[in-house]
Amino acid sequence: MKSNLNARINLICGLYAITPDEADTAELLRKVRLALLGGARVIQYRNKAAEAALRLFQAEALRELTREFDVPLIVNDDATLAQQVDADGVHLGGEDGSVSTTRALLGSGRLIGVSCYNRLALAHEAVLQGADYVAFGSFFTSTVKPDAVVATPDLLRQARRELAVPLVAIGGITAQNGVQLLESGANALAVISAVFSAPDIEGAAREFSNLYLSKANRHDFA
């Protein structure tokens, strides 16, 4: 079990960068490239405002970019789109279908992550169904989801004791407040605004990446 966990942690760890809603594909790719140059370890494609054709076009472009950097591409909400572009996985929210149904579509070779908000029981169920990682949040006030339910570092600590999958923390995370989440057991910090709205995207991404590297170098994730 531990070796399998370590293999997954090697994929879902560090800065988990979630793309902003961006209609200009060239601008989206520019921003994501900067985040990758800064050390982002996972890219999740999320664009709630785009129509299907643009989502497909952008996801295909991001698939090529993430391959260039050998970084996993996760598609938010849409398992069919993930399959179309040969993404590395999909991230499911509360209304996005079951893990088992998604696994039947995508097969065993792709990652499935699940948003569990502040509910540890939901995370246990997701893992039982075969989720590869779970996400908790919002830990801090989020500009993307200001009305999101609140999660606490204590939840991460309990989840770390009970679950043998990577834990992703999300919601209002900065390089300053993210430290306590890593200390509490998070393997990855999922970020949108603190990276992609920063004047120096590469520098902001590197700051997050260095937080994880500092923690990993102390062997806390072994």
C-alpha positions as CSV (number, residue, x, y, z in Angstrom):
1,M,0.0,0.0,0.0
2,K,2.8,2.4,0.9
3,S,4.6,2.0,-2.4
4,N,1.3,2.6,-4.3
5,L,0.7,5.7,-2.2
6,N,4.2,7.0,-2.9
7,A,3.7,6.5,-6.6
8,R,0.5,8.5,-6.5
9,I,2.1,11.2,-4.4
10,N,4.8,11.6,-7.1
11,L,2.0,12.6,-9.4
12,I,-0.3,14.6,-7.1
13,C,2.0,16.8,-5.1
14,G,3.4,20.3,-4.7
15,L,1.7,23.1,-6.7
16,Y,-1.6,21.9,-8.2
17,A,-2.4,24.8,-10.6
18,I,-6.0,25.2,-11.7
19,T,-6.5,27.3,-14.8
20,P,-8.5,30.5,-14.7
21,D,-11.5,31.1,-17.0
22,E,-9.6,32.5,-20.1
23,A,-11.3,32.8,-23.5
24,D,-8.0,33.6,-25.2
25,T,-6.2,30.3,-25.7
26,A,-2.8,31.9,-26.5
27,E,-3.0,33.8,-23.3
28,L,-4.1,30.7,-21.3
29,L,-1.1,28.8,-22.7
30,R,1.2,31.7,-21.9
31,K,0.1,31.7,-18.3
32,V,0.2,28.0,-17.8
33,R,3.7,27.8,-19.4
34,L,4.9,30.3,-16.8
35,A,3.3,28.3,-14.0
36,L,5.1,25.2,-15.3
37,L,8.4,27.0,-15.5
38,G,7.8,28.0,-11.9
39,G,7.5,24.3,-10.9
40,A,3.8,23.5,-11.0
41,R,3.5,19.7,-10.6
42,V,-0.1,19.3,-11.8
43,I,-2.3,21.3,-14.2
44,Q,-6.1,21.1,-13.9
45,Y,-8.0,22.5,-16.8
46,R,-11.1,24.3,-15.6
47,N,-13.1,26.8,-17.7
48,K,-16.7,27.2,-16.5
49,A,-17.4,30.0,-19.0
50,A,-16.3,28.3,-22.3
51,E,-18.5,26.5,-24.8
52,A,-17.8,22.9,-25.6
53,A,-15.8,23.6,-28.8
54,L,-13.5,26.0,-27.0
55,R,-13.0,23.7,-24.1
56,L,-12.0,20.9,-26.4
57,F,-9.5,23.2,-28.3
58,Q,-8.0,24.5,-25.0
59,A,-7.8,21.1,-23.4
60,E,-6.0,19.7,-26.5
61,A,-3.5,22.6,-26.4
62,L,-2.9,22.1,-22.7
63,R,-2.4,18.4,-23.3
64,E,0.5,19.2,-25.6
65,L,2.0,21.7,-23.2
66,T,1.8,19.5,-20.2
67,R,3.5,16.7,-22.2
68,E,6.3,19.0,-23.0
69,F,6.9,19.5,-19.2
70,D,6.0,15.8,-18.3
71,V,3.3,17.1,-15.9
72,P,-0.1,15.5,-15.5
73,L,-3.1,17.2,-17.0
74,I,-6.4,16.8,-15.1
75,V,-9.7,17.9,-16.5
76,N,-12.3,19.4,-14.2
77,D,-15.7,17.8,-14.1
78,D,-15.8,16.3,-17.6
79,A,-14.6,12.7,-17.9
80,T,-15.6,12.6,-21.6
81,L,-13.4,15.6,-22.4
82,A,-10.6,14.0,-20.4
83,Q,-10.9,10.9,-22.6
84,Q,-11.1,12.9,-25.8
85,V,-7.8,14.7,-25.2
86,D,-6.1,11.7,-23.5
87,A,-5.7,13.7,-20.3
88,D,-4.1,12.0,-17.3
89,G,-7.3,12.2,-15.3
90,V,-10.4,13.9,-14.2
91,H,-11.5,15.8,-11.1
92,L,-15.0,15.2,-9.9
93,G,-17.1,17.6,-7.9
94,G,-20.2,16.7,-5.8
95,E,-22.5,16.7,-8.9
96,D,-20.2,15.2,-11.5
97,G,-21.0,11.5,-11.2
98,S,-19.6,8.6,-9.3
99,V,-16.1,7.3,-9.2
100,S,-17.1,3.9,-10.4
101,T,-18.9,5.2,-13.4
102,T,-16.0,7.4,-14.3
103,R,-13.5,4.6,-13.8
104,A,-15.6,2.4,-16.2
105,L,-15.3,5.2,-18.8
106,L,-11.6,6.1,-18.3
107,G,-10.1,2.8,-17.4
108,S,-7.6,2.0,-14.7
109,G,-4.7,4.0,-16.2
110,R,-6.1,7.5,-15.5
111,L,-6.3,9.4,-12.2
112,I,-9.6,10.3,-10.6
113,G,-9.7,13.0,-7.9
114,V,-12.8,13.9,-5.9
115,S,-13.8,17.1,-4.1
116,C,-14.8,16.2,-0.6
117,Y,-15.3,19.7,0.8
118,N,-15.2,19.4,4.6
119,R,-16.6,15.8,4.8
120,L,-14.2,13.1,5.8
121,A,-17.0,10.5,5.3
122,L,-17.3,11.5,1.7
123,A,-13.5,11.1,1.2
124,H,-13.7,7.6,2.7
125,E,-16.4,6.7,0.3
126,A,-14.5,8.1,-2.7
127,V,-11.4,6.1,-1.8
128,L,-13.5,2.9,-1.4
129,Q,-14.8,3.5,-4.9
130,G,-11.3,3.9,-6.2
131,A,-10.4,7.6,-6.1
132,D,-6.7,8.2,-6.6
133,Y,-6.7,11.4,-4.5
134,V,-9.2,13.6,-2.6
135,A,-9.5,17.3,-2.2
136,F,-10.7,19.3,0.9
137,G,-11.6,22.9,1.2
138,S,-12.2,25.8,1.4
139,F,-9.5,26.4,4.0
140,F,-9.5,30.2,3.5
141,T,-11.8,32.8,1.9
142,S,-11.8,32.1,-1.8
143,T,-12.3,34.8,-4.5
144,V,-13.4,32.0,-6.9
145,K,-15.9,30.4,-4.5
146,P,-16.6,33.0,-1.7
147,D,-19.6,30.9,-0.4
148,A,-17.7,27.6,-0.2
149,V,-18.0,25.5,3.0
150,V,-15.1,25.8,5.4
151,A,-12.5,23.1,6.1
152,T,-9.9,23.1,8.8
153,P,-6.3,21.9,9.2
154,D,-7.6,19.4,11.8
155,L,-9.6,17.7,9.0
156,L,-6.4,17.3,7.0
157,R,-4.6,15.8,10.0
158,Q,-7.4,13.3,10.6
159,A,-7.6,12.5,6.9
160,R,-3.8,11.9,6.8
161,R,-4.1,9.4,9.6
162,E,-7.0,7.5,8.0
163,L,-6.6,7.7,4.2
164,A,-3.8,6.2,2.1
165,V,-4.2,8.6,-0.9
166,P,-2.8,12.0,-1.6
167,L,-4.6,15.0,-0.1
168,V,-5.2,18.2,-2.0
169,A,-6.0,21.4,-0.1
170,I,-7.9,24.2,-1.9
171,G,-9.5,27.5,-1.2
172,G,-7.9,30.9,-0.8
173,I,-4.5,29.4,-0.4
174,T,-1.4,31.7,-0.6
175,A,2.3,30.9,-0.2
176,Q,2.0,32.3,3.4
177,N,-1.0,30.4,4.6
178,G,-0.2,27.2,2.6
179,V,2.6,26.2,5.0
180,Q,0.2,25.2,7.7
181,L,-1.7,23.0,5.3
182,L,1.4,21.1,4.2
183,E,2.3,20.8,7.9
184,S,-1.2,19.3,8.5
185,G,-0.8,16.6,5.9
186,A,-1.7,18.1,2.5
187,N,0.4,16.7,-0.3
188,A,-0.7,19.3,-2.9
189,L,-1.9,22.9,-2.8
190,A,-4.5,23.7,-5.4
191,V,-4.3,27.3,-6.4
192,I,-5.9,29.6,-9.0
193,S,-5.7,33.3,-8.2
194,A,-2.5,33.3,-6.1
195,V,-0.7,32.1,-9.2
196,F,-2.6,33.2,-12.3
197,S,-3.6,36.6,-11.0
198,A,0.0,37.4,-9.8
199,P,2.0,40.0,-11.7
200,D,4.8,37.4,-11.8
201,I,3.2,34.1,-12.5
202,E,6.4,32.1,-12.7
203,G,7.7,33.7,-9.5
204,A,4.5,33.0,-7.6
205,A,4.5,29.4,-8.8
206,R,8.1,28.9,-7.7
207,E,7.2,30.2,-4.3
208,F,4.6,27.6,-3.9
209,S,6.9,24.9,-5.3
210,N,9.6,25.8,-2.9
211,L,7.2,25.3,0.0
212,Y,6.6,21.7,-1.0
213,L,10.3,21.0,-1.8
214,S,11.3,22.3,1.6
215,K,8.8,19.9,3.2
216,A,9.7,17.0,1.0
217,N,13.4,17.4,1.8
218,R,12.6,16.8,5.4
219,H,11.1,13.4,4.3
220,D,7.7,14.3,5.7
221,F,6.0,12.6,2.8
222,A,8.0,9.3,2.9
